[in-house]
């Protein structure tokens, strides 16, 4: 652990003791971010004499003015301006809560810094080389990023950031809004069947799950029931639910429950509402200098289903059948229907806003215009009961990545990860599927590759019914494209 000592410990303790004597009552905190205990990521540093929390983790009313200068180990002097009015309960391990007043200050890449005061007051807590131990429990140190990951906004945007944090939540049942969007009948979506079709409902007989998956499915469905997102049903439809463990799920250590809606999608009427093209997006952002980015939490689940169409979304796990009250993932019409709803909701600010399903980008040419735009956006979010994700938001940035492109000072180019994806492919003897995937990425960044058709035509030969054998031309093409992608044109 990096240790940085803060000077004047005795003086600090006397200030804290004075604050304690004024009001010794302790209380749990209900915040605008969470209405349950607040999950944060913390750094344990016994070199700090006091525990410090980012101000936005707690609501404004929990903080009191406090001015004190401290000296760090490198002799740098800094000032703390906030202290909690009452003791805050810090739970590191199950069954253990440490109560103490905390200081408020902006911390890079962490939400909480546990100082020596927290360590001293937590009897039985021991620091090991690889983690913390407490009465038989062990918590390893980790390099995980901040959970409250709305990036710190410039000072002039702090008030707007606090307002937007109130719209951030982890799940539907934690969202504290009197009229959330998914309960607004004005935006209920319909799922009409194709006309002149002989509709044949599919009621799947579930093929079964292993005990571990079945337990997980029951737990997950119970949580969805509590949130009001699904409900029991006797529908004549029932598509099968199962778990997948793709690379993304393995990386986050969690299986993903998937519903096979292919039998239903066959009969659903198409919705042709268009999604934005990347070429149109880049044209609209020409000249933009300041950006804010947001993600709509849980995506499609923020749109309610019309009660008369819910039976169509029925799915089954072993010995149970449910239907959705919100729009589920897996419906072929979901992206278009969701895009249509968001376009209607944000129509007043579409001139300075891009929506791509659940990804939102606000853009302006100067700071004053951007502040006004953010104020309008915040009001719409509040009026419509829309829930944002705290983990994927950035406010008032001069450089930002959106849909795989990096925008800065009126210019744009592909993000670094796009070029890295190309490097994952072999230089030679790719399969047909690999060639298709490679060309898909190349087509996405084709505007940045001069004479791109010269390269794609060489690889397209491999996709013909009677393809030629892989030759030096294809290998040279792959190597050249990879090289260009590492340093694309602006």
N, C-alpha and C positions, 0 to 999 in steps of 0.2 A: 504493500500500500504506500502511496505517496503521502508523506507526512509533512504538514506545514503548520508550524506552531503560531498561535496568535498571542500577542503580548498582552500584559495587563490583566491576567486572569482574575486576580483578587478583586480588582475594581469592577470587572464584569459581573462576578458572582454577587457583589453587593448590590448592583443595580437589579439583577434578577431577583434577589431576595426581597428587595423593596417592592418590586412588582408583585411577588407572591403574597406578601403580607397585606396588600390592598384587597385582594380577593382570592381566597384559597379554594373557591369552588371549582370543581372540574366538570367538564361536559364534553359529550361527543359532538362532532361537527357534522352538520348537514350542508353540503356545498352545492354550488350551481353546476359542478362538473359531475359529481357522483352523489347519489342519495344513500349510498352504502359506504362502509369503510373505504377510504381512498387508497387505491393501489399505486405505489410509486416505486421508482428505482433509486437506490441510495448508495452512497459511497461511505464506508466506515473509515474514519480518519481520527485516530486518538490524539493526533497532534493539534486538532482544533479543540479548544476548551468548551465550545458551545455548538449546539445543533442548529443547522441552518436549513431553511426550506424556501423554495422558489415562491414568491408572493402569489402567483396565480394558482398554486395548488390549493390554497385556502381562500374563502370569500373575503372581500374587502373588509367586512364588518368584524372579522376576527383579528385584524391587525391594529396596533397602536403605534403612533409616531415614536421613534427612538433614534437618537443620534449618538454614535460612538465610533471613534477611530481605532483601528487595529493595525498591528504590524505583522506581516507574514514572515515566514522563514527567510525569504529572499530580501527582507527589509522593505518591501513594498507596503505603503500605507493605504488602507482603503476604509470606507465608511459604511456602517450598517445603519439603515434608516427605519427599520420596522422591527417590532417585537410582538409576539402573539399576546392578546389581552388575557388569555387564560391558558392553563396547561393543555397541551395536546397529547393525546394518547398515541404512542408509537408501538406498533406490534411487529416484532421481527419474527417471532416464533408463535405457533399456536399455543394459546393458554398463557401468554406472557404479554403484558402491556406496560410500557414505561411512560409515566406522565411527567411532562416538563414543559416549561415555556421555551419557545424557539425563536430564533432570529429570522428575519426575512431579507433575502438577498438573491439576486439573479446568479444562478450557477450554470456553468457550461456543461451540457451533456448529462445532467443529472437533475433529479427532482429534490432530493434530500441529501444532506451531508450529516451523518451521525457523528457528533463530536464526543469528546471525553465525558461530557456530562451524561449523555445517554448510556455510554458504556458503564460509568460509575454507578448509575442508578439501577441498572439491570443486573440484579444479583444472580450469579450463576452463569452469566454470559462469559464465554472464553473465546479468545481469538487464536485460531489455529493457522498453520502455514497456508492451507488451501480453503479456509472458510471459517464460519462461526459455529460454535456448539452451545447448546443450552439444554440441560437436563435430558440428555440422551438424544436430542434432535440435532441435526447438522444442516447447515445452509452453506453451499459452496459459493465462492466468489465467482462472478461471471462478468463478461464484457458486454452484456445486453445494453441496448440503447434506451433512452428515456421512454417511459410509457406515455407520459403527457407530452406528446411530441409535436404540438403546435410550436413551430420555431419562434424564438423570441422576435417580436416585431420591434422596429425602431421606436424610440421613445414617444414620438408624436402619434403613434398608432396604438399605444398601450390600452387606452380606454376602449377602442373598438375591439381589440383582441379580447378583453375581458367580457364584452357582450357576446362575442362569438363563442367563447368557451362555454357559455350557458347553454348553447345549442349542441354541445358535444356530449356524447354518451357512449357507453359500452354496449348497451342493449336496449330493446324497446321498453322493458319493464322499469328501467332506470331513467327513462326520459321524462323529465318533469315538465310537461306541457298540457294545458287543459284540453286542447283539441289537436292532437297529432295528425299529420297529413293522412296516414293510412286509415283514419276513421272518418275522413271527410267524404261524404257521398258524392260530392261534385266531381271527385277524381277517381271514383270506382271504375275499374275497367271491366269491359265485357269480353267474353271469349266465344264469339259466334262460330258455329260450325259452317263448313262449306255448304253452299246450296246444291240441291239435287244430288246429294250424296246419301248412300245407304249407310247410316251411322251404326257401327257395330261396337258397342262398348267393350273395353278390355278389362276384365276383372282377373288380375293375375293371381295365380296360386304361388305364394312365395316359396322359393326354392330352399329357404332356410339360411341361417347365419350361425357362425361358430359362437360358442357361449360368450366370448369376450365382446364380439361385435353386437350380439343381441343385447347384452347389458348396456353397452354404450348407446345403442339405438333407443332403448327404452328411456334412458336418462335424458338423451337429447330431445326426444319427443315430449317428455314431461316438462322440460324447460320451455319448449315452444308452446305448449298448452298454457303454462303459467303466463307467458307473454301475450297470449291471445292471438298468436300467429297461425295456429292450426286448431281444429276442433274435431271431435269424434264424428264419424259418419257411417251410414249404411248405403252409400252411393253404389250404383251399378257399375261405376268405374273404379279401378284400383290398379295403378301402375306400381311396379316393384321398386322398393328402395334398397340400396346396398351401399357398402363402403368401398372407397378407392384409396389407394396409397401411392399417388403419383409423386414425382420428385418434390413438387411444391409442398405437399402435405408432409412428406418425410422431413423436409427442411424445418418445418415449423413444429414437427413432432405431434401432429394431430391428423387423424383420419377424417375424411370428408364424406358425409352422407349424401348420396346422389340418387335422384329419382329418374328412372328411365321413362321419359314422357314421349318416346317415339310413337307408341300406339295412339296417343291423344293427338300429337302434332299432325298426324296423317289427315285428321278430319278438321283441324282448326283452319278457319279462314285466314288468309294472309293479311298482314297489315303492312302497307307500303310506305309508311312515314320514313323519310330518308335520314340516315346518319351522316354527320359531316365528313367530308373527305379531307385528308391531310393537306392536299394542295390548296383547298379553300381556307383551311385554318391558317396556314402560313401566310397567305395573302392578306388576311384580315389583321394579322399581328404586325404588319409592316409599320414601322414608326413607333410602336409601343415601347415604353421605357421602364415601366414599373408594373409589377404583376403580383397577384395573390392567387393561391391555388387551394381548392377544397375538394374533399371527397364526401359523397353522400353515404352515410353509414348504412350498411346492410342493403344498399342498392334497391333492387326490385321490391324488397319487403316494405318499403315506405309507401307503396301504392296499394290501396285496398282493392279486393275483388268484389264485384257486385254479388250480393247474396244468391241470386238466381243462377250464377255460373260457378259457384264454389264446388259443387258436386263433381264437376269435370276434372278438378285437380286432385281427386282422391288418390292416395297412395297407401301402400301396406308394408308393414314389417310383420314378422311372424306373430300371429295371434292378435293383431291390432290393425285398424284402418282409420285414417284421418283424411281431412281435406283442409285446404288452405283458406285463410281469411284474407291473406295478402297475396300479391303476385309471386309465385315461386320461380326459382331458377330452373332452367331447362325447357321452358316453353319457347317455341320458335318465334312467337310474336312479342315476347317480353322486351327485348331491346327497343323495338320500334314504339311499343305502347309507352314505355317508360320515357323515351326521348320526347315523345309527343306531349306527355304530361309536364315534363320539366320545361319544355319550350313555352308552353302556355303559362306556367307559373312565373317564369323569369322574363316574360315578354317585355316588361318596362325597361330592362337593362341589357337586352340582347345586343345592342349596338356596341357594348364594351365588355361582352362576355361570350365565352365559348362553353358549350355543354357537349360532352361526349358521354352519353349514358349517365354514369354516376360521377364522372370527373368534371370539375368546374374550374375555369380559369377566368379571372378578371384582369383587364389590362387597361392602362391609361398612358397618356403622354407626359404627365407630370404629377407631382405629389398631391396638389390640391384637388385635381380631378379624381385622383384615386381615393382620397379620403371621402369625397362625396359619393363615389361609386360604392365603396364599402359600406357606407351608411345606408344606402338604398338596399344593398344585398342583405344586410343585417335585418332590416325592417321586413323584407319579404320572408326571410327565414323564420322570423318571430311570428308574423301574421299567419303563415301557412303551416306552422308546426313541423318544420323540417329538421331532421337530425343530422349533424355533421360528425365525421370521424376526427378525433383529436390526434390520431397518429399520422395523418397524411395532409396536414395543412401548413401553408406558408403564407405569411402576410407581408406585403410591401417589399417585394424582392426586386432587385434590378437584373438578376439572372435567375432563370427558372427552367426546370425541365417539365415538359407536358407532352404526353403521348409519344414519348421516345425522342422528342426534339428539345434542344436547349435553345432558349431565346434570351438575347441580351443586346441591348443598345440598338434595336432595330434589325439585328441580324439573327440568323438561326442556323443550326447544324444538328446532325444526329447526335444523340447522347452516346457516351462512351460505351455503354452496355450493348448498343446495337452492333458496333464494330467488334466487340468481344464475342458476341454470338456467332459472327461469321468465322472467327478464329477457331471455334469449336468444331468446324467441319474439316474433314480430311482434304488434302490438296488433290487427291486422285481417287479414282474408282469409287465414287459415291453411288449409292443406290438411287433408284428412281425417286423414292420418297425423300431422300436427303437432298437431291437436286431440286425438287419442288420446294422444300423448306428454304434452301439457300436462295433460290430465285425470289421467294416471297419476301425475304429480308432485303434483297437487292432492289426489288421493285418499290419497297417502302422508302428507300433512300435514293431512288434513281435520279432525282434532281441534283444530287451532289456528285454524280459520277459522269464525267464527260463521255460522250459517245457510248452511253450505257447499252444501247441495242447491239453494238458490236460484240459485247461480252455475253449478253443474255441469249443471243442467237446461237452462240457456240454451245451453251449448256442446254438450250431447248431441244437440240438434236437428240439428246439422250431421252427425251420424253416421247419421242415418236413411237408408233406401233412397232416399227422395225428399226430400232436405234442402232447407230454404228457403235463399234467398241470404243471404250474410253481411250482417248489419245492424248498426245502432247498438247494439242490445241486447248482441250478442256482443262488440263492441269495448269497451263500458262494463264488461262482466263481466271481460274479460281485464285491463283496467287496474286494476279494483278488487281483483281477486285478487292481482295483482302487488304492489300497495301494501300489502295486509294481510300478505303473506308477508315483507315487509321488516322488519316489527315484529310477529311473531306473539305470541299469548298464551302465558304460561307454563303 
